[in-house]
Amino acid sequence: MKSSQTPRSEARPGASNPEIRSENKKKAADTPKYRLVYEDLHSAIKIGTLRRGDRLPSEAELGKRYNTSRITVAKAVRELQLQGLVSRHPGSGTHVLTPVSSTDHVFGLLIPDLGRTEIFEPICNGMMRSPLSKSHSLLWGHSMGELAQQQKEAEQLCHKYIAQKVSGVFFAPLEFTPEKDIVNRRIASAFDRAGIPVVLLDRCYAPYPLRSKYDLVGIDNRSAGFLITQHLILHGAKRIAFVARRLSASTVHGRIAGYREALFARRLTQQQDLVCIGDPEDLHFLQSVLRDCRPDAIVCANDITAARIMQGLATRGVRVPEDIRIVGIDDVKYASLLPVPLTTQHQNCGDIGSMALVTMLQRLEKPDLPTRDILLQTKTVLRSSCGTHPSSAHKLT
């Protein structure tokens, strides 16, 4: 290996040229600080200064080394993690990983809700934008039909991928159909028999809080439910209902768990259970929620539920946020475009896609890795529907 040091008898190109030195300084000044930290660490990994298994210095130590904040360092290390170059584990630090294999792979996407919800398209885009995707291919299968046909079409696509001998499958389990649990297990078992690795996107098909044996990449749904509920509590809400659709995925049950923990933490637990399961488009269901729960705020399982609840409230002359505060989870594209812009928990779908690809490549390289949950954190996005956004704060009573 050649030394990276410049011999004393040789000057670096342009080192004595003031104009070039000035241009280099300007370029460094224009580059975000986190990017400089990332590029330096990336170079160290690439040339072998940092090797497989090496532990990176702590964020505090790196902050001193690069004369920058821990937040900046954390952003740089997160970029390395999204590239699959390091792993981060609480308590054990950040370690260099073996570079993933450059072998070309063909992966299948089995996502029944693709085109039906707002989160899976940006997740897939996140996979494709990842630098790791350059030597690999994604099979999108065919578009899914109505709910009644999704189970049949999902199994057909499963067997198509097996016949094509794909290297792995990204699977978002079915929801909202009565036989979803049976069909999801049948699909996973078929991939097992064919020796095809599966990475779950967004959700597990096992009932919450149980887990299947497959890697899962998504958000921390329990934390999301906790944070959005806590926001309402801290701003004065006393009777907070939770509304979800029947036969929802396990992600919703995780959000319900977080909602209940937030109530318990703030001592708002009551004898009456304010979790309401039903069709948010059914005005009779909505009326029962208003009559039986008498809520001053509603946490919705996701943004689409929140949009439908808002529409139903509007038909009854109930004002948001003056009469009832509404919040969601996901932060889909239209959340800010609703008649009353929606306060919600934002999830970074692009990062989910990037991490899913990293997870799959690591699983192919090391099939015996333990099952992993890669759960990204969410952040609260304040808009008018919760009544605490600056533009609506004057409406609070």
N, C-alpha and C positions, 0 to 999 in steps of 0.2 A: 504494500500500500504506500502510495506516495505521500510525503509529508504535506500538510496543508500550509506550512510556514513558507514565507517568501525568503529565498537566500539573500544574505546581506549584499552580495555583489550585484544583485539584480533589483531593479526598481519595478514596482507594479505599473502596468500601463496607465499613463496619465497621472501618476502620483505627483509629478513635479509640475503639472499643468494646473494653474489656479482656476481656470474656467471649468475644467472637469471636476476638480475637487468641490467647487461651488455647486455644480450640478448634482453631484452625489449627495452632498449635504441637503440640498433642496428636496431630492427624491426621498431621502430618509425622513425629512421633516413632514413630507406629505403623506407618508405611509402610516396608517393607524398603529399605535404602540403595540396593541395586542398582536397585530400581524407580524411585527418585527420579532416579538417573542416566539410566536408560532414558527416562523421561518427558521429561526436559530435552532430551536429544539428539533424541528423536522429535519434540518440538515445534519444535526448530531446523530439522529437515528439512522438517517440514510447512509452516512459514511461509516457508521459503526462505533462512533464515540460512545453513544448510548446503545447498549445491546439488549437482546431479548432477556427479559426478567429483571433488568436493572430498574431500580426504584428512582423515580424523579424526586428531586428535592421538594420540600413542602412548598405550598403557595407562598407562604411568608418568606421562605428562603429565596425563592425565585423572584419575589417582589424586590428584595434587597439587591439581588444580583443584577436585575434589569432596571433598578431604580424606578419602579412603577407600583401601582396598587395591586392588591390581591384580586380585585375584580377583573382587572386587565389580564392578569396571569390566568385566572380561572377561565376566561374566554378563550385564551390561546390553547390551554390544555383541552378544553371542550372541543375545539377544532381538531386537535390530534385524535381525540376519542372518536369523533364522527368519521375520521379517515381510517379507523381501525388500527391505529398505531399504538395506542395506549389503552389500558383498562383502569378504571377508577373504582375503588371499593372502600366504603367508610371503614376506618380503623386500620386498614392495611396500606393505604396510600395509592399512588399512581405508578403503574409498572409498564414497561415497554413490552409490546406484543411482537410475536413473529409476524413479519409482513405476510399478508394473505397471498395465496397462490395466484399466479397470473394466468392459470389455465382457463380457457374459455368455457363458460357455463351457459346453459339455457335454463331459465327459471320460469315456472308457471305462476300466474296470478289467479287465485280462485277467490273472487270477491263478489258474492251475490249482490251486495248493496252498491257496487260500482255504478255511478250514474244515478243512484236513487238518493244518496246522502251526499253532503258537501265535503266530507273529510277524506274519502278514499282517493279521489283524484289528486289532491295535493300530496298525499302520502306516496302515491305512485310516481308523481313528478319528483319528489325528493329522492326516490331510488335512482331515477334516470339522471338527475343532476349530479349525483355523487361521482367523484373522480374514479371510484372503484368500479363503476358500472361500464367503463369504456370497453372492456374486453368481454363483456357478458351480454346476454340477450334476455328480454322479458317477453313471454307469451301472454297476451291479454285474453285469449279465449274468445268467447262470443258474448253479446249483450244478454243480460238476464231479463226474463219476462216478468209477468205479474207474480205476486207472492205465491199464488197457488202453483205456479210452474217452477219456482226457484229451487225447490228440493230436487226435482227430477233433473233440471238442467245442471245443478251443482254436481250431482253424481255423474252425469254424463261427461262433464268437463274433467272431473277427477280421473275417470278411466281413459279419457283422451290423453291427459298428461302422462299417465302411466304407460300407455302405448308409445308415446313419443320419447319415453325414457328421459324426462327432464332431470336436471341435477338437483332440484329442490322446488318446493312450492310455498308461496306466501298465501296463507289461508285466513280469511276473515269469516269465522263461523256464522251460519245462518241464525237469524232471530225472527220473531213475530210469527212463526209458523208452529202449529201444534206439535209436530213431530221433529222439530229442529234438533233436539238433543240426540235422538236416535240417528238421524241422518248425519249430523256432525261427527258422531263417533264412528259411523260406518265409513265415512270419507277418510278420516284419520287412520283407521285400521287398514284401509286399502293401500294408502301410501306406505304404511309400515311394512306390509307384506311385500311391497315392491321395492323396499329399501330406499325410499325417497324421503329425505329430510323435510320437515315441516317447520316453518316459523309462523306463529300466529300474529296477526295484525289486529291491534286495538283491543281484542277480547279473547277470553278463553271460553270454550264451550262447556266446561265443567261448572256446576252450580256454585256461585259464590258462597263461602270463601275457598272452596276446594279448587285444586289446580290439576290440569292434565300434565303430561310428561314433556310437553313441547315448549321450546323457547317462545316467549311472548314479548312483543315490543308495543308499547302504548303509553298512556299517561297514568299517573297515580290517581285513580278515580276516587279512592277514599279521601285522599288529601283534597282533591278538587271539591268534593261535596262538603267537606269540613270548611274550607276557606270561603266558599261563596255563602254558606249559611252563617258563618261567623261574621261576615261583613254585614249582613242584615241585622244580626243581633246587636253588634256594636253601634248600629245607627238607630236603635230603638224599636225594632220589630219584636213583638211579644208572642204572637200566635202564627207560627210559620208552618205552612203545609208543604208537603213534597208531592208532586204529581208526576206519574210515569205511565207509560203505556203497557198493557198486558203483554206477556211473552217477550219482554225486553231482554237484551243480552246481560251477561254477568256484570258488565261495566256499570249498569244502572244500579245493581244491588250494592256495588262498592260505593257508589255515590250516596245511596241511602244510608249506608253504614257511617259515612263521614258526616252526613247531615245529622244523624242521631248523636254522634259523638260531640258535635258542636253544641247541640242543645244541652247535653249532659254537662259539658265543660262549663257552660254558663248558667247551669241550674234552671233551665227552662223545660225540663222534663215534666210531662203532664200525664194524667191517667188516660186521657184520650190519645189514641194513635192518629197523628195527622198525615200519615203516608196514604195517599189516595191512588189507586191503580185503576185505570180505565181509559176510555177513548177521549183524548183532549178535544176532538171535533164534535163530540156528543154534547149538546147543550144541556140535556138532562143530567149527564154526569157532572158537568160544570156546576149546574145548579145545586146538586147534592154536596159538592165540595164547599160551595159558599154557605149553604144552609147548615151543614153538619159540623164543619170545621171553624167557620167564622174567622178566616185567616186575615191578618193584616199584611201578610207577605206570602209569596209562593216561590219555592225553589223548584224549577222544572228540570226533569231528567236530562234534557238537552235543549238546544235552541229551537228546533222545529216544534217541540212541545210548547215552549214558551210563546212562539209565534201564534200557534193555534189557540192557546189560552187567551192571549191578548185579543185575538179576533172575537172569541166568544164573549169576553168581558165587554168589549165595545158594543156588541149587539144588545147587551143588557144595561147599557148606560153606566157601567162601572169604570171609573177612570184610573189609569195607570200613569204615575205612581200615587196620585192623590188619595185614592181609596184603597188600592192594593198595590204593593210593590211586587215586581216580577223580576226574577233573575234566571239565567240559563247556564249551560255548560257546553263548551266547544268553541264558541266564537267563529261561526261560519260566516261566509261572505255577506249574507244579507242581514246579519245581526244588527249592524249599524244603520240599515236602511228601513227597518220596521217603522210604522207610524210613531211609536215611541221607541227610540233606539235602546237596544237591549244591553243591560249589564250582564256580563258572563265571565266564565273562566276560559282563558285563551289556551289552546293547545297548539304547539308547533308541529303541524302535520308533516312538513318537509323534513324536519329532524327525525321524526318517527320513521319515515321512509329510508333516510340515510342509515340510521341505526339498524333497521331491519336487514338491509343488505350486508352491513358489517357482521351482524349476528349470523346470518346464513353462511357467509364465507368462513367464519370462524368455526361454525358447526361442521362444515365440510372438511376443514383441516383437522379438527379434533372431535371426532364423533362421540367420544366418551366424556365430553364436558358435562357437568351437572346442568340440570334444567335451570334456565335463567329467566327472571323477570327484568326487563329493561324498561323502567318506568320514568318517563320524563315529567318534570314538574310543570304546573300551569301557573298562570298569573291572572289576577283579577283585572278586568277591563271595565272601568266605570263609564256608564252612559246614563241616560235619563230614567230608565225604567225602575231603578232602585230608589229614586228620590234623593240620592246623595251626590249626584253629579252636579258640578257648579252651575250648570244651566238650569237645573231644576230644584236646587236647594231651597229657593225661596218659596216653593210650593208646599214644603213640609209643614205640618201643623203640630 
